[in-house]
Amino acid sequence: MKSYPDLSFENVSAVMNGRYLDTNMSIRNNGLKDSEKTKIEIYADGKLVKEIEL
């Protein structure tokens, strides 16, 4: 049987602080294999505003 990474996002929150977006999240790999390069993309009004490499 082939193994895969299985990422889950837990306890995600986002709060506007003036003109800044404060984010907090926990990311867990529940799979049996390490995850390759992964990024989180944050959008506002349909526009990409931030990319975060994991």
Stockholm file with secondary structure:
# STOCKHOLM 1.0

chainA/1-54         MKSYPDLSFENVSAVMNGRYLDTNMSIRNNGLKDSEKTKIEIYADGKLVKEIEL
#=GR chainA/1-54 SS CCCCCCEEEEEEEEEEETTEEEEEEEEEECSSSCCCSCEEEEEETTEEEEEEEC
#=GC SS_cons        CCCCCCEEEEEEEEEEETTEEEEEEEEEECSSSCCCSCEEEEEETTEEEEEEEC
//
